[in-house]
Amino acid sequence: MLKMMKRIIDFSSNYKKRIYIAFIFSFLKSILSQMPIMLSFVMISMYLDHQLHIQSIFIFGILMVIIVVLQMICQYNADKKQSSAGFEVTADKRFELGKHLRKLPMGYFTEGNIGKISSILSTDLVFIEETSMTALADLMSDLFTQIILAVFMLFFHPILGIITVAILFVIAIIGKYSYKLNCKYSRIRQETSEDLTSAVLDFVEGICIIKSYNLLGEKSEELTDNFDKSCKGHIVYERKQEPVYFITLLVSVMGSVILLGVSVYLWKSGLFEAPYLVGMVLFVMSLFMPIYAFYSQIARLTVMTAAMDRIDELLTVTPLPNKGTKTIGDNHHISFQDVTFGYTNKDVLKHISFDMKENTMTALVGPSGGGKSTVANLLTRFWDVKSGSITIGGVDIRDIPMSDLMDQVSVVFQRVYLFKDTIYNNINMGRKDATKEEVIKAAKLARCYDFIMELPDGFDTVIGEGGTSLSGGEMQRLSIARCILKDAPIIILDEATASVDADNELYIQQAINELCKGKTLLVIAHRLNTIQNADHIIVIQDGKIEEQGTHNELIKKHGLYHKFIEASNHQVSWSIKSKGM
């Protein structure tokens, strides 16, 4: 328990001093909370000795009021110092987690860890935020109070003090066992919460597919099973605690009865004066309540332990190294040199080498799963190569600070994501120091100015999270406007026109043409007719470069690219004939 309390304090980092000050107030409050009983004991002693007068009663009444007021002041200051620290600590921890997540390889987010991250942020941190400092305050208050009472018992009589310490020792042993037991089931409890979060996220994200394939009942059953599993996990956790709580309470009550019996025996034997016996009667039944309350916090502490363990696990995930100090000059020639990479043990790219000359267009072509998107992901350092190297202007991208590398690259994804914010801010995130005139110019170049101005609040229109209030083509043009504003020298284009309607395709193509002027361009090609004018076409299959060259050079080879072109032409011909039938 004490180790756990120390861990909470260590978790508090920069706010330790404030918590230590709160401990002082907690200690003073604990002393003051026992003062009324002690004053009552003194008053009874004076009464039995016929020394209690009206004036004495008046003085005791004033002292009681002062004690209560001082106790309130100490409680207020202890809560103020600790509670505010709790919210600030978790706020800092969220920032720390956010900074850490930014540094992790993208693979971590595609390996089923989204549920874990969501659970840590929405469950573990919230529990710590709402519980940690309150629990710590209660623990310190209970601990201080129990120590004071134990010392007070030694003052009453050495035999009573020894019995009190012995009973406290037995309760401590039970508490230690309870703590170990609860640690095990607390971990299971938090893991079931994580599984439930993952199941809910999967269900919500896949609701369109689930409905379209009439799997709502089946998938709902899976989600229900996860709710049941979470519910059972929480019930098991509670049931494991109850026997220990009952035993602890039983030992506390039996200890009080034993002390009262011993007190009566000492009084009858003439070893204990009557006022002391009356004093024992006053507070003997609440003598062990602080230690019982102390160990009743085990449930909260063990859940907190599991939560902190999970946070620490996330923070110990190895980030991509970012110790580069080199800079990219004016040369943006890109070179892949004998690059091998695999997401797991299986290599996705196998010893590929090619060059992308500055201010030229390079297109990646090949079957799905061949490794085209992986090439783009490696260039942006979403992952690091397993072997080989990728250089820009002769500098290995691993030797370039991530922030500098990201300044050099803009990506237009096929699947666009826009934030729940104004259209202006969604574009402006491409370059925060841009003027309003520059944002408007980027919107015009991206062919999205007209539809923006038709919206109720123009550039100040708040769009739904993910851009749900816009069409796919409109979202794509906004993402291109963002890239135009950023004005990075290297553009990666996961062909933006692959999944939009014909009306939007013309606008998007015009926007892309504006974006790519004077840039080094890497295109992941889905429609072959859009890359026939590329300076360099690379055909990738099964993680290897099958052939490369210009469109005309590859057609003459009658290889894989030629087959792709023929298949594409055949599909167009079939489509035209079908429409004419």
Helices and strands as residue ranges (DSSP letters): H 2-11, G 13-15, H 16-48, H 54-103, G 106-110, H 114-119, I 120-124, H 125-156, H 158-205, H 207-212, H 216-268, H 274-283, G 284-286, H 289-296, H 298-315, E 334-341, E 349-356, E 361-365, H 372-379, E 387-392, E 395-396, G 397-399, H 402-408, E 409-412, H 423-428, H 436-445, H 449-453, G 458-460, G 465-467, H 472-486, E 490-494, H 502-515, E 520-524, G 528-530, E 536-541, E 544-549, H 551-557, H 560-580
